[in-house]
């Protein structure tokens, strides 16, 4: 009992520490030296207070707009996207029983890219669908395509991954064909920037999409903690515990598709978050999903907010695509995790 109590205390301390780090990352994202225009921290706090609590601090409209409409919305979307991608990675690594499982293994990112390109270059749905809507529809279509293909060949973990690879290649080929044959130089550059992950155009409507979906996805995941623990040992073990395997797979894979589609439709393709963060969280809190899921969500949010900050300051007067930053930091981090796992194996 004492050991259990100590573990709970350590977990509570870790969770509080991660929450504090996330809050600090938010403050840094809104702070003085970040961005094109320096705004004092006190002015930032007043701008947030005016909008949240209805206070009447006298501020420049420019400062008020930059803090509320640009920086805060951007930080919230980054946190939501990071949490969604990390949660999706945890789900897929458990369901597929594959440590390389990550959100884009089902071809969702490739489908979203095709949908976005159809809007940006071909003008499909012009006046009715925006870029985010087109990307979201493309992601859903890709998920359904991969799902039907996997159902047709047998839904084993290996075959689901292979179907995802096939779907990714197909939609990537369609995207490349459209860009090559129909895009001018400016359009091709815009598509490339978006495909690498960009938060430049993020505003509050994107918060209203990505935030609730991240919260709903987290709730669904936490409701399936026991199911995810069982799936680690295989579908037969899960079925022997009385779990409706097929129903659980559909719900969890659908949740993964929804969260990933929402992220890609808002900020484009961002790699390594759903692959690295679950492994890092597993290293800190262990394999039990009642702790792994919250730790991954917090870790993903922290990582994305920090990556967004780096993307805005690493090169003066220029903003890097956030996907470049996550890859630059994610790839070495994943290599370190693999090396430590090999040493402890």
C-alpha positions as CSV (number, residue, x, y, z in Angstrom):
1,X,0.0,0.0,0.0
2,X,2.8,2.4,0.8
3,X,4.4,1.7,-2.6
4,X,1.1,2.4,-4.3
5,X,0.7,5.7,-2.4
6,X,4.3,6.8,-3.3
7,X,3.6,6.0,-7.0
8,X,0.4,8.1,-6.8
9,X,2.3,11.0,-5.2
10,X,5.0,10.8,-7.9
11,X,2.4,10.8,-10.6
12,X,0.5,13.7,-9.1
13,X,3.7,15.7,-8.8
14,X,4.6,14.9,-12.4
15,X,1.2,15.9,-13.7
16,X,1.3,19.2,-11.8
17,X,4.8,19.8,-13.1
18,X,3.8,19.2,-16.7
19,X,0.7,21.5,-16.3
20,X,3.0,24.2,-14.8
21,X,5.4,23.8,-17.7
22,X,2.5,24.1,-20.2
23,X,1.3,27.3,-18.5
24,X,4.8,28.7,-18.6
25,X,5.1,27.8,-22.3
26,X,1.8,29.7,-22.9
27,X,3.3,32.7,-21.1
28,X,6.5,32.6,-23.1
29,X,4.4,32.3,-26.3
30,X,2.7,35.6,-25.4
31,X,5.8,37.2,-23.9
32,X,7.9,40.2,-24.7
33,X,10.5,39.0,-27.2
34,X,8.4,36.5,-29.2
35,X,7.0,37.6,-32.5
36,X,7.5,40.5,-34.8
37,X,6.3,43.1,-32.3
38,X,7.5,43.2,-28.7
39,X,4.6,43.6,-26.2
40,X,5.3,43.9,-22.5
41,X,4.1,41.0,-20.4
42,X,1.9,43.3,-18.3
43,X,0.2,44.6,-21.5
44,X,-0.3,41.0,-22.6
45,X,-2.0,40.1,-19.2
46,X,-4.2,43.2,-19.5
47,X,-5.2,42.2,-23.1
48,X,-6.2,38.7,-22.0
49,X,-8.1,40.1,-18.9
50,X,-10.1,42.6,-21.1
51,X,-11.4,39.7,-23.2
52,X,-11.9,37.1,-20.6
53,X,-13.1,39.0,-17.6
54,X,-14.5,42.2,-19.2
55,X,-12.0,44.5,-17.6
56,X,-11.4,48.0,-19.1
57,X,-7.7,48.4,-19.2
58,X,-6.7,51.0,-21.8
59,X,-4.7,49.4,-24.5
60,X,-3.7,50.0,-28.1
61,X,-6.1,48.2,-30.5
62,X,-3.1,46.8,-32.3
63,X,-1.7,45.3,-29.1
64,X,-5.1,43.9,-28.1
65,X,-5.6,42.3,-31.5
66,X,-2.1,40.8,-31.7
67,X,-2.3,39.2,-28.2
68,X,-5.9,37.9,-28.5
69,X,-6.4,37.2,-32.1
70,X,-3.0,36.1,-33.1
71,X,-0.8,34.9,-30.3
72,X,-3.3,33.4,-27.9
73,X,-5.3,31.6,-30.6
74,X,-2.1,30.3,-32.1
75,X,-0.9,28.9,-28.7
76,X,-4.2,27.2,-28.0
77,X,-4.3,25.6,-31.5
78,X,-0.7,24.4,-31.0
79,X,-1.6,22.8,-27.6
80,X,-4.7,21.2,-29.0
81,X,-2.9,19.8,-32.0
82,X,0.0,18.5,-29.9
83,X,-2.4,16.7,-27.5
84,X,-4.5,15.2,-30.3
85,X,-1.5,13.9,-32.2
86,X,0.1,12.4,-29.0
87,X,-3.2,10.8,-28.0
88,X,-3.6,9.3,-31.5
89,X,-0.1,7.9,-31.3
90,X,-0.9,6.2,-28.0
91,X,-4.1,4.6,-29.4
92,X,-2.4,3.3,-32.6
93,X,0.6,1.9,-30.8
94,X,-1.8,0.0,-28.6
95,X,-4.3,-1.2,-31.2
96,X,-1.7,-2.1,-33.8
97,X,0.8,-3.4,-31.2
98,X,3.5,-1.6,-33.1
99,X,5.9,0.9,-31.5
100,X,6.1,2.8,-34.8
101,X,2.4,3.4,-34.9
102,X,1.6,7.1,-35.3
103,X,-1.3,9.3,-36.5
104,X,-0.3,9.4,-40.2
105,X,0.1,5.6,-40.6
106,X,-3.5,5.4,-41.9
107,X,-3.0,7.8,-44.7
108,X,-5.0,10.5,-43.1
109,X,-2.4,13.2,-43.6
110,X,-2.0,12.3,-47.3
111,X,-5.8,12.5,-47.8
112,X,-6.0,15.8,-46.1
113,X,-3.2,17.1,-48.3
114,X,-5.1,16.0,-51.4
115,X,-8.3,17.7,-50.2
116,X,-6.4,20.9,-49.5
117,X,-4.7,20.9,-52.9
118,X,-8.1,20.4,-54.6
119,X,-9.3,23.6,-52.9
120,X,-6.1,25.7,-53.3
121,X,-5.3,24.8,-56.9
122,X,-8.3,23.2,-58.6
123,X,-10.8,25.5,-56.9
124,X,-13.2,22.7,-56.1
125,X,-16.0,23.8,-53.8
126,X,-14.9,27.5,-54.3
127,X,-17.2,29.8,-52.3
128,X,-18.6,26.9,-50.2
129,X,-15.5,25.1,-48.8
130,X,-12.4,26.6,-47.3
131,X,-9.0,25.1,-47.1
132,X,-9.6,23.5,-43.7
133,X,-12.9,22.1,-44.8
134,X,-11.4,20.6,-47.9
135,X,-8.5,19.1,-45.9
136,X,-10.9,17.6,-43.4
137,X,-13.0,16.0,-46.1
138,X,-9.9,14.6,-47.8
139,X,-8.7,13.1,-44.5
140,X,-12.1,11.4,-43.8
141,X,-12.1,10.1,-47.4
142,X,-8.6,8.7,-47.0
143,X,-9.5,7.0,-43.6
144,X,-12.6,5.4,-45.1
145,X,-10.6,4.2,-48.1
146,X,-8.0,2.6,-45.9
147,X,-10.6,1.2,-43.6
148,X,-12.5,-0.5,-46.5
149,X,-9.3,-1.8,-47.9
150,X,-8.2,-3.2,-44.6
151,X,-11.6,-4.8,-44.1
152,X,-11.4,-6.5,-47.5
153,X,-8.0,-8.0,-46.9
154,X,-8.4,-8.9,-43.2
155,X,-8.0,-6.4,-40.3
156,X,-4.8,-7.7,-38.8
157,X,-2.4,-5.1,-37.4
158,X,0.2,-5.7,-40.1
159,X,-2.4,-5.5,-42.9
160,X,-3.9,-2.3,-41.5
161,X,-0.4,-0.7,-41.6
162,X,0.2,-2.0,-45.1
163,X,-3.2,-0.6,-46.3
164,X,-2.3,2.7,-44.7
165,X,1.0,2.8,-46.6
166,X,-0.8,2.0,-49.8
167,X,-3.4,4.7,-49.2
168,X,-0.7,7.3,-48.4
169,X,1.2,6.5,-51.6
170,X,-2.0,6.8,-53.6
171,X,-3.1,10.2,-52.2
172,X,0.4,11.5,-52.3
173,X,0.6,10.6,-55.9
174,X,-2.7,12.4,-56.6
175,X,-1.4,15.5,-54.8
176,X,1.9,15.5,-56.7
177,X,0.0,15.1,-60.0
178,X,-2.3,18.1,-59.2
179,X,0.6,20.3,-58.1
180,X,2.8,19.3,-61.1
181,X,0.1,19.8,-63.8
182,X,-2.1,22.6,-62.5
183,X,-0.1,24.8,-60.0
184,X,1.9,27.9,-60.8
185,X,5.0,28.8,-58.9
186,X,3.3,30.8,-56.2
187,X,0.6,28.1,-55.6
188,X,3.3,25.4,-55.4
189,X,5.2,27.3,-52.8
190,X,2.0,27.8,-50.8
191,X,1.2,24.1,-50.9
192,X,4.7,23.1,-49.9
193,X,4.6,25.5,-46.9
194,X,1.3,24.1,-45.8
195,X,2.4,20.5,-46.3
196,X,5.3,21.1,-43.9
197,X,2.9,22.4,-41.2
198,X,2.1,26.1,-40.9
199,X,0.4,28.0,-38.1
200,X,0.6,31.4,-39.8
201,X,-3.1,31.6,-40.6
202,X,-4.5,30.2,-37.4
203,X,-7.3,32.2,-35.8
204,X,-10.1,31.7,-33.3
205,X,-12.4,29.6,-35.6
206,X,-9.5,27.1,-35.7
207,X,-9.5,27.0,-31.9
208,X,-13.2,26.2,-31.9
209,X,-12.6,23.3,-34.2
210,X,-9.3,21.8,-32.8
211,X,-10.0,22.5,-29.1
212,X,-13.3,20.7,-28.6
213,X,-12.2,17.7,-30.7
214,X,-9.0,17.3,-28.6
215,X,-11.1,17.4,-25.4
216,X,-13.7,14.9,-26.8
217,X,-10.9,12.6,-28.0
218,X,-9.3,12.7,-24.6
219,X,-12.5,11.8,-22.9
220,X,-13.2,8.9,-25.2
221,X,-9.6,7.7,-24.7
222,X,-9.9,7.8,-21.0
223,X,-13.2,5.9,-21.1
224,X,-11.3,3.1,-22.9
225,X,-8.3,2.9,-20.6
226,X,-9.0,-0.8,-19.7
227,X,-9.6,-1.6,-23.4
228,X,-6.3,-0.1,-24.4
229,X,-4.4,-1.9,-21.6
230,X,-5.9,-5.2,-22.9
231,X,-5.1,-4.5,-26.6
232,X,-1.4,-4.3,-25.7
233,X,-1.5,-8.1,-25.2
234,X,-3.5,-8.7,-28.5
235,X,-7.0,-9.0,-29.6
236,X,-7.5,-12.5,-28.3
237,X,-6.5,-11.4,-24.8
238,X,-8.9,-8.4,-25.1
239,X,-11.7,-10.7,-26.2
240,X,-11.1,-13.1,-23.3
241,X,-11.7,-10.2,-20.9
242,X,-15.1,-9.6,-22.4
243,X,-14.2,-6.7,-24.5
244,X,-16.1,-6.1,-27.8
245,X,-13.0,-6.0,-29.9
246,X,-14.5,-4.9,-33.2
247,X,-16.6,-2.2,-31.6
248,X,-13.6,-0.9,-29.6
249,X,-11.4,-0.9,-32.7
250,X,-14.0,1.1,-34.7
251,X,-14.5,3.7,-31.9
252,X,-10.8,4.2,-31.2
253,X,-9.7,4.3,-34.8
254,X,-12.6,6.7,-35.6
255,X,-11.5,8.9,-32.7
256,X,-7.9,8.8,-34.0
257,X,-9.1,9.7,-37.5
258,X,-11.2,12.6,-36.2
259,X,-8.4,14.1,-34.1
260,X,-5.8,13.8,-36.8
261,X,-8.1,15.1,-39.5
262,X,-8.9,18.2,-37.4
263,X,-5.2,18.8,-36.8
264,X,-4.1,18.4,-40.4
265,X,-7.0,20.5,-41.7
266,X,-6.0,23.4,-39.5
267,X,-2.2,23.3,-39.5
268,X,-1.1,20.8,-42.1
269,X,1.1,17.8,-41.7
270,X,3.2,17.8,-38.6
271,X,5.4,14.7,-38.0
272,X,7.1,13.0,-35.1
273,X,4.7,14.4,-32.4
274,X,2.5,11.3,-32.4
275,X,5.6,9.0,-32.6
276,X,8.0,10.6,-30.1
277,X,5.7,11.9,-27.3
278,X,4.0,8.6,-26.4
279,X,7.4,6.9,-26.1
280,X,8.7,9.7,-23.9
281,X,5.6,9.6,-21.8
282,X,5.8,5.8,-21.5
283,X,9.4,6.2,-20.3
284,X,8.3,8.6,-17.5
285,X,5.0,7.0,-16.3
286,X,5.1,3.4,-17.5
287,X,2.7,1.5,-19.9
288,X,-0.6,1.9,-18.0
289,X,-2.9,4.0,-20.0
290,X,-4.6,5.7,-17.1
291,X,-1.4,7.7,-16.7
292,X,0.1,7.3,-20.2
293,X,-2.9,9.1,-21.9
294,X,-2.8,12.3,-19.7
295,X,1.0,12.4,-19.7
296,X,1.0,12.1,-23.5
297,X,-1.6,14.8,-24.0
298,X,0.2,17.2,-21.7
299,X,3.6,16.3,-23.3
300,X,2.2,16.8,-26.8
301,X,0.8,20.2,-25.9
302,X,4.0,21.3,-24.3
303,X,6.1,20.1,-27.3
304,X,3.9,21.8,-29.9
305,X,3.7,25.2,-28.1
306,X,7.5,25.1,-27.6
307,X,8.0,24.1,-31.3
308,X,5.8,27.1,-32.3
309,X,7.9,29.4,-30.2
310,X,11.1,28.1,-31.8
311,X,9.7,28.4,-35.3
312,X,9.1,32.1,-34.7
313,X,12.5,33.1,-33.2
314,X,15.1,30.7,-34.6
315,X,15.5,32.8,-37.8
316,X,15.1,36.6,-37.3
317,X,12.3,38.2,-39.3
318,X,11.2,34.8,-40.7
319,X,8.8,32.1,-39.5
320,X,9.7,28.4,-40.2
321,X,7.1,25.8,-40.9
322,X,6.4,24.1,-37.5
323,X,6.8,20.7,-39.1
324,X,10.4,21.5,-39.8
325,X,11.0,22.3,-36.1
326,X,9.2,19.2,-34.8
327,X,11.3,17.0,-37.2
328,X,14.6,18.7,-36.2
329,X,13.9,18.1,-32.5
330,X,11.8,14.9,-32.8
331,X,14.2,12.8,-34.9
332,X,17.2,13.1,-32.5
333,X,14.8,12.6,-29.5
334,X,13.4,9.5,-31.0
335,X,16.9,8.2,-31.6
336,X,17.8,8.8,-28.0
337,X,14.7,7.0,-26.8
338,X,15.5,4.0,-29.0
339,X,19.1,3.9,-27.8
340,X,18.0,4.0,-24.1
341,X,15.4,1.3,-24.7
342,X,18.1,-0.9,-26.3
343,X,20.4,-0.4,-23.3
344,X,17.7,-1.4,-20.8
345,X,16.3,-4.3,-22.9
